[in-house]
């Protein structure tokens, strides 16, 4: 197919130069337009099918976007859903230049009606958006590589009419949760240290799991502690530990008799005899938090991310502005931090009542 087009292009080019030879009045601008037209036609016809761009997209995500292997893994999973839909719709040969808004609409309908085999329910709007964001990122890759395709802005995210307010704990609920582990054992000390660290720093659970003990230089007289962590997109930020967290971490580290590099480790029977790292996984930390939420009798099923939300909410309640909270949380975009407007909106309402309605008019 490509060879046929090239031959056709050569014939036309020969004819065109013949025209130039016999017609001296033809402009240089016309020559450029002619050549550009055929270069575009040639480029569109030399495109691969969309499903064949996955490896190129992942290479671009790693090298030029600096995305982590976990993010690339997620993008692969989300895009394979789109590729599956293309195959089911007999569109596996569809090229980037042939993708239309109607194709995107049909894919959105497919996601909306798709039944998750694990839950036997349709996908949540937030889950649908993960798939759509991956498709949008693929289209952004096409733009960056000058591959003719549908603009990324044509992929609109699904609107979620469900409650958009984030879950966070009140100070009374936090107190109950943080004090629920019994600190008479090394496991209890570890669990208390995990809870205190999550609320004190606002760390993501993966960031917490990745901490090493040599990052924390805690002595008996240590009152302030700050460390650098690598978050999403390999972005480095500083996190700060409260005196409560420092005290609990110090007690936990004093009780450690092992040489494992990880800050938080498991204490399973026989684990000490193994050479393998005993670092807690993200799932293990989530289970630990879930355990103490039940023990504390909290009315909400809090997760490590709930403690991150609670950390941000506490800062805002104490007058910290959104830009500063953005820095604490490591958000690249202020729009991400704006999910906490439930706090700032309440503050504005309280100020309005105090200032505007408190006058004797």
N, C-alpha and C positions, 0 to 999 in steps of 0.2 A: 504493500500500500504506500509506504513512505517513498520507495524507489519510483513508483509511478508518478507520485506528486513531484518529486525532484526532476524527473524527465520532462514532465509537463511544464515545470517552472523554467527549465533550460530552453525549451522550445519558445515559450513566451518571451523569455529574456532575449533570445536571438532575434525574434520578430521585433521586439522593442528597439533594440539597437539598430535594426534595419530602418525603423521609423526615424530614429535620431539622425541616421546617416542622410536620409532623403529630406528630412524636415529640420532645417537648421534653427527654426524659430522656437522649438520646444524648450521649456524652462527647466532649470536645475531642480526647482521645487517639485515639478511634476515627476521628475525622475525619482526623487526621494519618496514621494507618495506611492508611486508604482512599486518600488522595491519594498517599502514598509508593508504594503498590503500583502504581498506574496510571502514575506517573512512571517507575518501573523498567521496566514493560512497554513503555512508549513509547520509552524509551532503548534497550532491547535491539533493538527492531524498527527503529530508525533507524540502526543501525550499518551501516558499509560492509563490504564483503568485506575479508578480511585483506590480500589482495594490493594493495588500494588505499590502504593506510596507509604505504607505503614513504616517500613524500616527507615526510609528517608526522613519521615517525620520524627521518628524516635531519635535518630542521629542529630537532627536539628534541635530537638528538645534538650538533648544532653549537652551538645557542644555550644550552641548559640544562646539557648535560654537558661542553661545551667540547672535544669530540673533534676531532682534526685531520682534514683533508680525506683523508689517506691511510687513516685508520681508518674514515671514512665510506665510502670506496671499497671497503674490505674487507668491511664490513658489507653493502653493496649486493650484492657478489658472492656472499656466503654466503647472504643471504636469498633471492636469486633462485633458488638451488638449491631452497629450501623451496617457493617459489612454483611452480617447475617441477614439483615432486612433487605439489603440490595440483592442478595442471592435469592431470597424467597420471592422478591418482586421481579425476578428475571432481569435484574439490572447490574449484574456483576461486571459487565463490560463498560459500564457508564464511566465516562471520562470527566475530569474536573470541569472542563468547559461546557459539558452537557448537563451539569447539575442545575436544577431550577428551584425556585421557591416552592413550587408544587411538590417536588420530591421531598423537600424539608417538611412540608405540611403533612404529607402522607407518613413520614417517619415519626413525627410527633404524635399522630393518631395511633400508630403502631405501639409506641411507648406507653401512651395513655391507657391502652386496652390490654397491654401485656400482663400476664399473670405470673408472679414470682413463684417458681416451683417450691421454694422453701416455706413461704408464708401462705401460699395459695390466695394471695390478694394482689390487686393491681399495685403498680409501683407508686410510691409517694411522689408528690410534685418535686420535692427536693432531690429524690433519686433520679427522676426523669431529667432534671436540670444537669446532673452530673454528666449524663450521656450527651446532652445538647452542648454543654461547655466543651467537651472533648471534640465534638464535630466542629464547633466554632474555632477551636485551636488549630484543627487541621486546615481549615479555610484560611486562617491567618498565616499558616506555613506556606500555603499556595501563593498568598500575596507577597510574602517575603522573597519567595523564589521566582517571582514573575511568571507563575503558572496561571493562565487564564481560568477563572472559576467564579463562583457566586461570592459576592462580598460577605464577610463574616457577620456584618450587621443584619443580614437577612435571617439569621438564626435567632429567633426570639425565645427567651426562656419561658417556661410554663409558670403561670401565676398561681401562687399558693394562697388560698383564701383561709387556710387554717390559722390558728393563733400564732402570730409571728414573734411574740414576746419571748425572750430567752428565759431559761430557768436559772434562778439563783437562790441562794440560801440567805435567810435573815441572820443577824448576828447571834440571836438566841439559838437558832438551828445549827449554826457553825460551831458554837461553843459545845453543844451536845455531841456533834460529830467528832470534833477534835479531841474531846476528852473520853471518847468511848473505848479506845484501846487500853487494856491494862498494861502498865509499863513494868511489871514485875518480871517479864521474860524478854529475851532478845527479840523475839518475834513481835511482841507488843511494842517494844521500843522502835523497831523498824517501821511498824505500821503507823505509829503516832508521828514519826519523822516524815513519812510519806505524806500524810494528811497535812501536817504543818507546812511542809515545803510547797505542796501544791497551792495552798491558799496564800502563803507568804510571797511567792514568786510569780504566780500566774503562769507557770510553765505548762506547755502542752505535755500530754502523758508520754509521748515518744521522746520528748526532750528530757523529761525526768528519768525515763528508763536508761537513757544514754549517758547519764552523769557518772563520773568516776570519782572515787574517794580522794584521789590526789588533787582534785579541783577545790576541795574544801580544806583550808588550813585553819582548823578550829583549836584554840587553846582555852584554858580556863578563863582567861581575862578577855576573850573575844566578845565584843558587843555588837560590832557591825561586820557584815560580810557581803561581798558582791563578787560575782563571777561572770565570765563571758560564756554564752552558750551559742551553739549554731542551730538556728531554727529552719523554717521552711525556706526553700530556695537558697540554702547555704548562707542565709543572712545572719550576721553576728549581732547579738545585742547583750546588754548587761542586765542581770537580774539581781535582786536584793533580798536578803533574808532578814526576817524580824528577829528580835532577841529571843522570842519564844521558840522559833524554828531552830535558831543556833543552839539553844540549850538542849533541845530534844535531839538534834543531830549529834551533838557532842556526846551525850549519854549513849546513844546508839553506837557510835564509832568506838567508844571506849569498851563496849561490850563485844566488839568483833574480835575474834581470835584467828581469823583466816588471813590469807594473802591475796584474795581476789581483788582485781582492779575496780570492779563495779561498786558503785555506792550502795545500791539496793540489791540484795541477793536473796535467794531462797535458802531455807534451812531444812530442806527435806532430809530424811534419814539416809545416810550414806553419801550425801552430796559432797561432804568434805573430803572423802577418799578419792573423788574423781578429779582428773586434771581439767575437765571441761569447765567453762565459765558458768558461774551460778547466777548471772545477771537476771533479774526479773524481766519478764516480757511485758509488753503493753497490756496483753490480756490478763496477766497475773495481777498487775496493778489495778486494772479495772475491777477485777473480782474482789480485791482487798477493799477498795472503796465501797463497792456494793455491799460487802459483808457488814461494814460498820454503819452504813446507812440504815440497814435493817436493825442492827443492835441499838442504834440511837433512836429508833422509832420515828424517823423523819417521814413527813407526809408526801414527799416527792422522792422519786428514784434518782438520786443524784449520781453523777459520774465524775471522773476526774475533770472533764470539761466544765461541769457545773461549778466546780471550785474555781476554775479559771474565770468563769463568768462572775462568780461571787467576788473574786479579787478585783476585777474591773469595776463592778458595781460599788464596792466599798470605797474605791478611790474617788469615783465620781460623787458619791454621797458626801465625801469630805472636801469637795471643792476643786478637785483636780480636773483640768480641762481635757477635752477629747484628744487633742494633739499629743498631750503628755501620756495619756492612757495608750494611745497608738504606739508610742515608743516602748512603753512597758510590755505590751503584748507582742510586739514585733510584727505588727501589721504593715504590709507594704503600702496599702492604700487606706486612706482615712475613711473611705466608704464602708470598709469592713468593720471599722470601729463604731460606725453609726448605728449598729444594731443595739447599742446601749442607750439610745435616745429615750427609752422608757424612764431612765433615771433623770436625764437632763430635762425632759418634758415635765416631770413632776416638780423639779426644782423651779422651773419657770412658772408653773401654776401656783406654787406656794409663794413665790415672790410677788406674783400678780395679786394674789389675795391679800398679802400683807401690805403692799404699797398702794394698790389701786382701790381696794374695797374698804380700807380702814379709815377712810376720811368721812367727816361729817358734812356731807353735801346736802 
